[in-house]
Amino acid sequence: MNKNEIIRYICDNSNLNPEDAVTAIDGLVFAIEDALSHGDDVNIDELGKLTRKKNKICFAASKKLLQDVA
């Protein structure tokens, strides 16, 4: 799923217009990048956990996500 597909999905499933959806996505991405660059973990309910180890970003999927795709 690319950014345009995510924006379309958000607009279809909320009351946000495309401009507000873009702002929300950009804000979310910035917040995640900022947290990871400061050595903080990012936990997203029902999705998983993002961590930064050295110069790599690692993703650990939640149990619920793994069950949903199984």
HUTAHU-V573062 format. One record per residue. N is the residue number from 1. SS is DSSP state (2 for helix, 1 for strand, 0 for the rest). PSI is psi as a letter, one per 30 degrees, with the letter a starting at -180 (999 if undefined). D_LAST is the distance of its C-alpha to the last C-alpha in Angstrom with 2 decimals. Layout:
n,ss,psi,d_last
N,SS,PSI,D_LAST
N,SS,PSI,D_LAST
//
This chain:
n,ss,psi,d_last
1,0,k,19.02
2,0,l,22.61
3,2,e,25.01
4,2,e,26.58
5,2,e,23.36
6,2,e,22.54
7,2,e,26.13
8,2,e,26.02
9,2,e,22.88
10,2,e,24.65
11,2,e,27.82
12,2,f,26.27
13,0,g,24.68
14,0,a,27.58
15,0,g,31.35
16,0,k,31.53
17,0,l,33.46
18,2,e,32.40
19,2,e,34.83
20,2,e,33.54
21,2,e,29.90
22,2,e,30.96
23,2,e,32.83
24,2,e,29.90
25,2,e,27.52
26,2,e,30.30
27,2,e,31.04
28,2,e,27.49
29,2,e,27.28
30,2,e,30.74
31,2,e,29.94
32,2,e,26.90
33,2,e,28.99
34,2,e,31.93
35,2,e,30.12
36,2,e,28.61
37,2,f,32.04
38,0,g,33.60
39,0,g,31.28
40,0,k,29.38
41,0,l,25.66
42,1,j,23.83
43,1,k,21.33
44,1,j,19.52
45,0,k,18.22
46,0,g,14.52
47,0,e,14.18
48,1,a,15.51
49,1,k,18.76
50,1,k,20.93
51,1,l,23.71
52,1,k,26.49
53,1,j,27.55
54,0,c,30.75
55,0,g,30.24
56,1,k,26.45
57,1,k,23.95
58,1,k,20.92
59,1,k,17.63
60,1,j,15.64
61,1,k,12.42
62,0,l,12.46
63,2,e,10.52
64,2,e,9.88
65,2,e,8.63
66,2,e,6.14
67,2,e,5.15
68,2,e,5.62
69,2,f,3.81
70,0,999,0.00
//
